[in-house]
Amino acid sequence: MQLVDAYRPVHVSLVGGEPLVRYKEVGEILPQIEARDMYIQLVTSAVRPIPIEWSKIRKMDLVVSIDGLPAEHDARRKPATYERILQHIKGHHITVHCTVTRQMTERPGYLREFMAFWSAQKETQKIWMSLFTPQIGETSYEILPPDVRRQVIEELIVLREEFPKLAMPKAALKAFLKPPADPEHCIFARTTTTITANLRHRVTPCQFGGTPDCSQCGCMATAGLEAVGDHRLPMGIRAGSIYEASIKFGSLMSRIRPLPHTRFAKEAISQSRSA
């Protein structure tokens, strides 16, 4: 909580490893974040029962990572199998998140079958889709070739009309076709701070770490914010232009008069390292 108070974010995401491994500690942290009136996103594989009291947390997205249909998911995510997930999400409202890999595109109708299954689950409130994002130089078979990437996006645009729980605007899906050139031009990378699970280091240049291949970025958050940035306001002004002006002004002011929480954030990470 020292880091949360230091950075004072609008939105806190608790990702992994696996948050449910430390469910007791997470259960203590969530009400404290809620009391600060911050939005929360908790990403889990649902490998173990999700405490029912978490369903009462306001402003929280409980996101369950699902890697395709049972055959592919269970092989990859075991012991967080479909059977366990369906048991462990009972009593909760969840957001399903799936990262599309090349293997999922090799059978016609695969994505539609996935949408149909999870849309039918009463616990599912929303479905989010990302595309596999490789590191520079990576040659994994999971990478979507350019033509396949376009086909997936076109299919998702059609599926969103059939399955309303696919909560991704058309503009966000189209943004996958023109990702930012690099982290310096990525709104999401520039507006988020990612900290390692041990709270000792920042992850750069974005949540993927390492050297992500931005030309093949499949991050749904990046696509969503790029769509917002491209949106035209009255008088034809791009929302992204206002963001850029705000960033420049904020950077200038921080050099002239650094905000106290900037120093506190650095001190919080430093103290975590020495703990």
C-alpha positions as CSV (number, residue, x, y, z in Angstrom):
1,M,0.0,0.0,0.0
2,Q,3.0,2.3,0.4
3,L,3.5,2.1,-3.4
4,V,-0.2,2.8,-4.0
5,D,-0.1,5.9,-1.8
6,A,3.2,7.0,-3.4
7,Y,2.0,6.8,-7.0
8,R,-1.7,7.7,-6.3
9,P,-3.0,6.0,-9.5
10,V,-6.5,6.2,-10.8
11,H,-6.4,2.5,-11.5
12,V,-4.5,-0.4,-9.8
13,S,-4.0,-3.7,-11.6
14,L,-3.0,-6.8,-9.7
15,V,-1.6,-9.3,-12.1
16,G,0.9,-12.1,-11.7
17,G,2.4,-14.5,-11.2
18,E,-0.9,-15.6,-9.7
19,P,-2.6,-13.3,-7.2
20,L,-4.6,-16.2,-5.7
21,V,-1.3,-17.8,-4.5
22,R,-1.3,-15.0,-1.9
23,Y,-5.1,-14.7,-1.6
24,K,-5.0,-13.9,2.1
25,E,-2.8,-10.9,1.6
26,V,-4.7,-9.8,-1.5
27,G,-7.9,-10.0,0.5
28,E,-6.4,-7.5,3.0
29,I,-5.2,-5.2,0.2
30,L,-8.4,-5.0,-1.9
31,P,-10.5,-3.2,0.8
32,Q,-7.7,-0.7,1.4
33,I,-7.5,0.1,-2.3
34,E,-11.3,0.3,-2.5
35,A,-11.3,2.8,0.5
36,R,-9.0,5.0,-1.6
37,D,-11.7,5.1,-4.3
38,M,-9.4,3.6,-7.0
39,Y,-10.5,1.3,-9.8
40,I,-9.1,-2.2,-9.4
41,Q,-8.4,-4.9,-12.0
42,L,-7.4,-8.3,-10.7
43,V,-6.1,-10.8,-13.2
44,T,-6.2,-14.5,-12.3
45,S,-6.2,-18.0,-13.8
46,A,-8.9,-19.0,-11.2
47,V,-6.6,-21.9,-10.3
48,R,-8.2,-21.9,-6.8
49,P,-11.6,-20.8,-5.4
50,I,-12.0,-17.0,-5.6
51,P,-13.0,-15.6,-2.1
52,I,-16.7,-14.8,-2.3
53,E,-16.1,-11.6,-0.4
54,W,-14.2,-10.2,-3.4
55,S,-17.5,-10.1,-5.3
56,K,-18.5,-7.2,-3.0
57,I,-15.5,-4.9,-3.9
58,R,-16.8,-1.9,-5.8
59,K,-15.1,-0.7,-9.0
60,M,-13.2,-4.0,-9.5
61,D,-12.9,-6.0,-12.7
62,L,-12.2,-9.6,-11.9
63,V,-10.4,-10.8,-15.1
64,V,-9.9,-14.5,-15.7
65,S,-7.3,-15.5,-18.3
66,I,-8.6,-18.2,-20.7
67,D,-6.2,-19.5,-23.4
68,G,-8.8,-20.7,-25.9
69,L,-11.1,-23.7,-25.8
70,P,-10.6,-26.6,-23.3
71,A,-8.2,-28.7,-25.3
72,E,-5.7,-25.9,-25.8
73,H,-6.3,-24.1,-22.5
74,D,-6.0,-27.1,-20.3
75,A,-2.8,-28.3,-21.9
76,R,-1.3,-24.8,-21.4
77,R,-2.8,-23.7,-18.1
78,K,-3.1,-27.0,-16.1
79,P,-3.9,-27.1,-13.1
80,A,-6.1,-24.1,-13.9
81,T,-8.4,-26.2,-16.1
82,Y,-11.8,-25.3,-17.5
83,E,-13.4,-27.6,-14.9
84,R,-11.7,-25.7,-12.1
85,I,-12.4,-22.3,-13.5
86,L,-16.1,-23.0,-13.9
87,Q,-16.3,-24.1,-10.3
88,H,-14.1,-21.3,-8.9
89,I,-15.9,-18.4,-10.6
90,K,-19.3,-19.2,-9.1
91,G,-20.9,-16.3,-7.3
92,H,-18.7,-13.8,-9.2
93,H,-19.0,-11.5,-12.2
94,I,-16.0,-11.9,-14.4
95,T,-14.3,-10.5,-17.4
96,V,-12.9,-13.2,-19.7
97,H,-9.6,-12.3,-21.3
98,C,-8.2,-14.4,-24.2
99,T,-5.0,-13.8,-26.1
100,V,-5.4,-15.1,-29.7
101,T,-2.5,-17.2,-30.9
102,R,-1.9,-18.7,-34.3
103,Q,-3.1,-22.1,-33.2
104,M,-6.5,-20.7,-32.5
105,T,-6.9,-19.6,-36.1
106,E,-6.2,-22.9,-37.8
107,R,-9.8,-24.3,-37.3
108,P,-12.7,-22.3,-38.9
109,G,-15.2,-21.2,-36.3
110,Y,-12.8,-21.5,-33.3
111,L,-13.2,-17.9,-32.1
112,R,-17.0,-18.1,-32.6
113,E,-17.2,-21.3,-30.5
114,F,-15.1,-19.6,-27.8
115,M,-17.4,-16.5,-27.8
116,A,-20.5,-18.7,-27.7
117,F,-19.3,-20.8,-24.7
118,W,-18.2,-17.9,-22.5
119,S,-21.1,-15.6,-23.5
120,A,-23.5,-18.4,-22.3
121,Q,-21.9,-18.4,-18.8
122,K,-24.0,-16.4,-16.4
123,E,-20.8,-15.3,-14.5
124,T,-19.4,-13.6,-17.7
125,Q,-20.0,-9.9,-17.8
126,K,-17.5,-9.0,-20.5
127,I,-15.1,-10.7,-22.9
128,W,-11.8,-9.0,-23.9
129,M,-9.5,-10.2,-26.7
130,S,-5.8,-9.5,-27.2
131,L,-3.4,-10.8,-29.9
132,F,-0.1,-12.5,-29.1
133,T,2.7,-10.0,-28.8
134,P,6.2,-11.3,-29.5
135,Q,9.5,-9.9,-28.5
136,I,11.8,-8.6,-31.2
137,G,13.5,-11.5,-33.0
138,E,11.1,-14.1,-31.5
139,T,10.1,-16.9,-33.9
140,S,7.4,-18.6,-31.8
141,Y,4.7,-20.4,-33.8
142,E,2.1,-18.5,-31.7
143,I,2.8,-15.3,-33.7
144,L,0.0,-14.3,-36.0
145,P,1.2,-13.7,-39.6
146,P,0.1,-10.4,-41.0
147,D,-2.7,-11.9,-43.2
148,V,-4.0,-14.0,-40.3
149,R,-3.9,-11.0,-38.0
150,R,-6.1,-9.1,-40.4
151,Q,-8.5,-12.0,-40.7
152,V,-8.8,-12.3,-36.9
153,I,-9.6,-8.6,-36.5
154,E,-12.2,-8.8,-39.3
155,E,-13.8,-11.8,-37.6
156,L,-13.9,-10.1,-34.2
157,I,-15.6,-7.1,-35.7
158,V,-18.3,-9.4,-37.0
159,L,-18.5,-11.4,-33.8
160,R,-19.0,-8.3,-31.6
161,E,-22.4,-7.8,-33.4
162,E,-23.5,-11.3,-32.5
163,F,-22.0,-11.5,-29.0
164,P,-22.7,-8.3,-27.1
165,K,-20.4,-9.5,-24.2
166,L,-17.4,-8.9,-26.5
167,A,-16.8,-5.5,-25.0
168,M,-14.5,-4.1,-27.6
169,P,-15.5,-1.1,-29.8
170,K,-14.9,-1.5,-33.5
171,A,-12.4,1.4,-33.4
172,A,-10.3,-0.5,-30.8
173,L,-10.3,-3.7,-32.9
174,K,-9.2,-1.7,-36.0
175,A,-6.4,-0.1,-33.9
176,F,-4.7,-3.5,-33.8
177,L,-3.9,-2.9,-37.5
178,K,-1.8,0.2,-36.8
179,P,-0.1,-0.2,-33.4
180,P,2.2,2.5,-32.0
181,A,5.7,2.5,-33.6
182,D,7.4,2.2,-30.2
183,P,6.7,2.7,-26.4
184,E,7.5,6.4,-26.7
185,H,4.5,6.8,-29.0
186,C,2.2,4.4,-27.0
187,I,-0.3,6.1,-24.9
188,F,-0.8,3.1,-22.7
189,A,3.0,2.6,-22.1
190,R,3.4,6.3,-21.2
191,T,0.4,6.5,-18.8
192,T,1.1,3.3,-16.8
193,T,3.8,2.3,-14.3
194,T,4.4,-1.5,-14.0
195,I,6.1,-2.8,-10.9
196,T,7.5,-6.4,-10.5
197,A,5.7,-8.8,-8.2
198,N,8.3,-8.4,-5.5
199,L,7.7,-4.6,-5.6
200,R,11.4,-4.0,-6.1
201,H,11.8,-2.9,-9.7
202,R,9.9,-1.1,-12.5
203,V,9.1,-3.1,-15.7
204,T,10.1,-1.2,-18.8
205,P,9.4,-0.2,-21.5
206,C,5.8,-1.4,-20.9
207,Q,4.0,-4.2,-19.2
208,F,5.6,-6.8,-21.6
209,G,9.1,-5.9,-20.5
210,G,12.2,-6.8,-22.5
211,T,12.1,-5.6,-26.1
212,P,8.5,-6.1,-27.4
213,D,7.9,-6.0,-31.1
214,C,5.6,-3.0,-31.2
215,S,4.9,-3.6,-34.9
216,Q,3.0,-6.7,-33.8
217,C,1.6,-5.4,-30.6
218,G,-1.6,-7.1,-29.6
219,C,-2.3,-5.4,-26.2
220,M,-6.0,-4.6,-26.0
221,A,-5.3,-1.7,-23.6
222,T,-2.9,-0.2,-26.1
223,A,-5.4,-0.6,-28.9
224,G,-8.2,0.9,-26.8
225,L,-6.2,4.0,-25.9
226,E,-5.0,4.4,-29.5
227,A,-8.6,4.4,-30.6
228,V,-9.4,7.1,-28.0
229,G,-6.4,9.1,-29.1
230,D,-7.6,9.0,-32.7
231,H,-11.1,10.1,-31.8
232,R,-12.0,13.5,-33.3
233,L,-13.6,16.0,-30.9
234,P,-15.7,19.0,-32.0
235,M,-13.7,21.3,-34.4
236,G,-11.8,18.2,-35.6
237,I,-9.3,18.1,-32.8
238,R,-7.8,14.7,-32.0
239,A,-8.2,13.6,-28.4
240,G,-4.5,12.4,-28.7
241,S,-3.4,16.0,-29.4
242,I,-4.9,17.1,-26.1
243,Y,-3.1,14.2,-24.4
244,E,0.2,15.2,-25.9
245,A,-0.2,18.8,-24.8
246,S,-1.1,17.6,-21.3
247,I,2.0,15.4,-21.1
248,K,4.3,18.2,-22.2
249,F,2.8,20.7,-19.8
250,G,3.0,18.2,-17.0
251,S,6.6,17.3,-17.7
252,L,7.5,21.0,-17.7
253,M,5.8,21.6,-14.5
254,S,7.3,18.6,-12.8
255,R,10.8,19.9,-13.6
256,I,9.9,23.3,-12.2
257,R,8.0,22.1,-9.2
258,P,8.3,18.3,-8.6
259,L,5.2,16.8,-7.0
260,P,5.8,15.3,-3.5
261,H,4.4,11.9,-4.5
262,T,7.1,11.5,-7.3
263,R,9.8,11.5,-4.6
264,F,7.7,9.2,-2.4
265,A,7.3,6.7,-5.2
266,K,11.0,6.4,-5.7
267,E,11.5,6.1,-1.9
268,A,8.8,3.3,-1.7
269,I,10.6,1.2,-4.4
270,S,13.9,1.8,-2.7
271,Q,12.6,0.7,0.6
272,S,11.1,-2.4,-1.0
273,R,14.5,-3.3,-2.4
274,S,16.1,-3.1,1.0
275,A,13.4,-5.0,2.8
